């Protein structure tokens, strides 16, 4: 039950955040909205759980950058 709630909450929040980013023209989306959680969370879980490693800023930036073409402040990282 808790796992389902966590996944639902994560998906919902990502969907809302990215819908706002699209609406404000902050991003032109490339990624399928159904894949967002896997694209963003997958590499972090893999690095920590499977490789017992740490998550770098670069590893966080790559999946975020792959979602689409970012405009404005987000491109000044």
Z-matrix of the N, CA and C atoms (Angstrom, degrees):
N
C 1 1.452
C 2 1.538 1 110.86
N 3 1.337 2 117.20 1 -46.49
C 4 1.458 3 120.31 2 -178.53
C 5 1.528 4 111.15 3 -65.94
N 6 1.323 5 117.37 4 -38.78
C 7 1.463 6 120.84 5 179.23
C 8 1.522 7 110.36 6 -60.81
N 9 1.323 8 116.59 7 -45.93
C 10 1.458 9 121.06 8 178.87
C 11 1.516 10 111.72 9 -60.47
N 12 1.332 11 116.18 10 -41.58
C 13 1.468 12 120.03 11 178.91
C 14 1.522 13 110.61 12 -64.56
N 15 1.333 14 117.20 13 -42.98
C 16 1.467 15 120.50 14 -179.51
C 17 1.523 16 110.94 15 -62.59
N 18 1.325 17 116.51 16 -44.15
C 19 1.462 18 120.07 17 179.03
C 20 1.523 19 111.40 18 -64.30
N 21 1.307 20 116.10 19 -42.66
C 22 1.460 21 120.41 20 179.14
C 23 1.526 22 111.06 21 -63.39
N 24 1.322 23 116.65 22 -44.28
C 25 1.465 24 120.86 23 179.76
C 26 1.528 25 110.86 24 -64.36
N 27 1.317 26 117.08 25 -43.49
C 28 1.464 27 121.00 26 179.10
C 29 1.520 28 110.76 27 -62.23
N 30 1.315 29 116.64 28 -49.40
C 31 1.463 30 120.58 29 -179.71
C 32 1.521 31 111.85 30 -60.43
N 33 1.318 32 115.99 31 -43.35
C 34 1.468 33 120.33 32 -179.13
C 35 1.528 34 111.30 33 -63.91
N 36 1.300 35 116.77 34 -44.00
C 37 1.468 36 120.37 35 -178.41
C 38 1.522 37 112.01 36 -68.07
N 39 1.318 38 116.50 37 -40.19
C 40 1.465 39 119.57 38 176.49
C 41 1.519 40 110.98 39 -63.79
N 42 1.320 41 115.72 40 -43.14
C 43 1.458 42 120.60 41 179.96
C 44 1.522 43 111.31 42 -60.43
N 45 1.323 44 117.19 43 -44.81
C 46 1.466 45 121.44 44 179.95
C 47 1.527 46 110.70 45 -66.35
N 48 1.330 47 116.83 46 -45.99
C 49 1.464 48 120.41 47 -178.66
C 50 1.522 49 111.37 48 -61.25
N 51 1.314 50 116.68 49 -43.73
C 52 1.457 51 119.12 50 -179.08
C 53 1.526 52 111.97 51 -74.41
N 54 1.320 53 118.28 52 -31.43
C 55 1.466 54 120.42 53 174.74
C 56 1.527 55 109.90 54 -62.98
N 57 1.319 56 116.77 55 -40.12
C 58 1.469 57 120.67 56 176.76
C 59 1.530 58 110.64 57 -65.83
N 60 1.330 59 116.67 58 -40.16
C 61 1.465 60 120.17 59 178.54
C 62 1.528 61 111.01 60 -64.79
N 63 1.326 62 117.33 61 -38.92
C 64 1.463 63 121.07 62 177.54
C 65 1.524 64 109.87 63 -67.06
N 66 1.339 65 116.10 64 -45.17
C 67 1.465 66 120.79 65 -178.57
C 68 1.528 67 112.10 66 -61.71
N 69 1.328 68 116.97 67 -34.52
C 70 1.466 69 120.71 68 -179.94
C 71 1.529 70 111.91 69 -90.84
N 72 1.321 71 116.21 70 7.54
C 73 1.472 72 123.57 71 178.97
C 74 1.524 73 113.10 72 61.19
N 75 1.311 74 115.05 73 30.05
C 76 1.465 75 120.22 74 176.50
C 77 1.528 76 110.61 75 -80.24
N 78 1.349 77 116.70 76 -24.23
C 79 1.460 78 120.96 77 -179.85
C 80 1.526 79 110.33 78 -145.66
N 81 1.329 80 115.23 79 142.72
C 82 1.457 81 122.70 80 167.29
C 83 1.523 82 104.85 81 -103.09
N 84 1.326 83 116.72 82 107.67
C 85 1.462 84 121.64 83 -172.65
C 86 1.521 85 112.85 84 -68.62
N 87 1.347 86 115.69 85 136.72
C 88 1.457 87 123.39 86 171.63
C 89 1.527 88 109.63 87 -107.24
N 90 1.318 89 115.89 88 -35.06
C 91 1.462 90 121.54 89 -172.06
C 92 1.527 91 111.38 90 -77.22
N 93 1.318 92 114.66 91 150.10
C 94 1.455 93 121.44 92 173.74
C 95 1.531 94 107.80 93 -73.08
N 96 1.316 95 118.35 94 128.06
C 97 1.472 96 120.28 95 -178.69
C 98 1.529 97 113.78 96 -55.53
N 99 1.326 98 117.93 97 -28.35
C 100 1.464 99 120.32 98 179.37
C 101 1.529 100 112.23 99 -70.64
N 102 1.333 101 117.18 100 -17.93
C 103 1.465 102 121.40 101 -178.16
C 104 1.527 103 113.85 102 -98.25
N 105 1.321 104 117.86 103 -1.50
C 106 1.465 105 120.85 104 -171.43
C 107 1.524 106 114.10 105 -56.20
N 108 1.313 107 117.40 106 -49.11
C 109 1.469 108 119.93 107 -177.96
C 110 1.516 109 111.20 108 -61.08
N 111 1.323 110 116.69 109 -44.28
C 112 1.470 111 120.06 110 -179.22
C 113 1.521 112 110.98 111 -64.03
N 114 1.330 113 116.40 112 -41.04
C 115 1.469 114 120.50 113 -179.54
C 116 1.522 115 110.91 114 -65.22
N 117 1.320 116 116.91 115 -42.27
C 118 1.465 117 120.24 116 -175.17
C 119 1.521 118 113.87 117 -82.95
N 120 1.308 119 117.93 118 -41.18
C 121 1.458 120 121.38 119 -173.46
C 122 1.527 121 112.52 120 -91.80
N 123 1.325 122 116.55 121 -31.42
C 124 1.459 123 120.74 122 -175.94
C 125 1.515 124 115.10 123 -51.42
N 126 1.344 125 118.65 124 -52.91
C 127 1.470 126 119.10 125 -178.75
C 128 1.532 127 113.37 126 -62.08
N 129 1.303 128 117.14 127 -33.97
C 130 1.469 129 120.73 128 -178.88
C 131 1.523 130 110.14 129 -70.29
N 132 1.327 131 116.64 130 -44.08
C 133 1.463 132 119.95 131 178.47
C 134 1.527 133 110.38 132 -65.75
N 135 1.320 134 116.48 133 -42.47
C 136 1.468 135 119.96 134 179.46
C 137 1.527 136 110.72 135 -59.53
N 138 1.329 137 116.30 136 -47.90
C 139 1.468 138 120.14 137 -178.18
C 140 1.524 139 111.29 138 -61.65
N 141 1.314 140 117.99 139 -42.67
C 142 1.461 141 120.01 140 -175.96
C 143 1.527 142 113.00 141 -81.89
N 144 1.328 143 117.26 142 -44.08
C 145 1.465 144 119.95 143 -174.85
C 146 1.524 145 113.36 144 -83.69
N 147 1.313 146 116.94 145 -43.26
C 148 1.459 147 120.21 146 -174.57
C 149 1.536 148 112.56 147 -87.87
N 150 1.333 149 116.29 148 -36.39
C 151 1.459 150 119.89 149 -177.32
C 152 1.522 151 113.17 150 -103.22
N 153 1.317 152 117.66 151 -6.10
C 154 1.464 153 122.80 152 -177.94
C 155 1.527 154 111.07 153 51.90
N 156 1.335 155 115.50 154 38.74
C 157 1.457 156 120.70 155 -179.06
C 158 1.513 157 112.41 156 -109.65
N 159 1.297 158 115.01 157 -179.88
C 160 1.459 159 120.89 158 177.63
C 161 1.527 160 109.40 159 -98.89
N 162 1.297 161 115.35 160 158.61
C 163 1.462 162 121.75 161 -177.88
C 164 1.523 163 108.71 162 -101.40
N 165 1.325 164 115.80 163 119.64
C 166 1.462 165 120.78 164 179.56
C 167 1.523 166 110.38 165 -86.98
N 168 1.311 167 115.46 166 164.67
C 169 1.470 168 120.19 167 175.63
C 170 1.528 169 109.85 168 -60.86
N 171 1.315 170 116.00 169 -36.84
C 172 1.464 171 121.04 170 179.66
C 173 1.535 172 110.95 171 -61.72
N 174 1.332 173 117.16 172 -41.74
C 175 1.460 174 121.08 173 179.34
C 176 1.528 175 111.17 174 -65.91
N 177 1.295 176 117.63 175 -31.32
C 178 1.466 177 121.12 176 176.36
C 179 1.528 178 110.33 177 -75.60
N 180 1.321 179 117.01 178 -41.61
C 181 1.469 180 120.87 179 -178.15
C 182 1.529 181 113.14 180 -65.97
N 183 1.324 182 117.78 181 -38.96
C 184 1.465 183 120.39 182 -175.61
C 185 1.527 184 113.33 183 -56.87
N 186 1.327 185 120.14 184 -52.62
C 187 1.468 186 118.26 185 -179.90
C 188 1.535 187 112.65 186 -65.79
N 189 1.325 188 116.96 187 -35.20
C 190 1.469 189 119.61 188 178.13
C 191 1.523 190 109.83 189 -64.21
N 192 1.320 191 116.30 190 -44.49
C 193 1.466 192 120.78 191 179.80
C 194 1.529 193 111.83 192 -65.39
N 195 1.331 194 117.56 193 -28.78
C 196 1.465 195 121.04 194 -177.04
C 197 1.525 196 113.45 195 -76.54
N 198 1.324 197 117.42 196 -9.63
C 199 1.462 198 120.17 197 -178.42
C 200 1.520 199 112.48 198 -69.23
N 201 1.323 200 117.01 199 -28.43
C 202 1.456 201 120.48 200 -178.39
C 203 1.514 202 110.95 201 173.80
N 204 1.310 203 115.22 202 -169.81
C 205 1.467 204 121.11 203 177.93
C 206 1.528 205 107.63 204 -92.49
N 207 1.319 206 115.88 205 113.91
C 208 1.459 207 122.00 206 -178.26
C 209 1.527 208 110.06 207 -83.97
N 210 1.312 209 116.71 208 144.32
C 211 1.460 210 124.12 209 178.88
C 212 1.527 211 109.16 210 -122.01
N 213 1.290 212 117.25 211 156.42
C 214 1.467 213 121.16 212 172.67
C 215 1.502 214 113.72 213 74.10
N 216 1.351 215 117.42 214 -144.73
C 217 1.462 216 122.31 215 -172.22
C 218 1.533 217 114.16 216 -56.58
N 219 1.311 218 118.06 217 -32.96
C 220 1.477 219 120.33 218 -177.55
C 221 1.524 220 111.79 219 -64.97
N 222 1.319 221 118.52 220 -22.19
C 223 1.473 222 120.66 221 -179.44
C 224 1.510 223 112.02 222 -82.90
N 225 1.328 224 118.29 223 -4.67
C 226 1.465 225 121.57 224 -177.50
C 227 1.522 226 111.69 225 -99.63
N 228 1.314 227 118.59 226 30.41
C 229 1.461 228 120.87 227 -179.80
C 230 1.485 229 112.04 228 -66.46
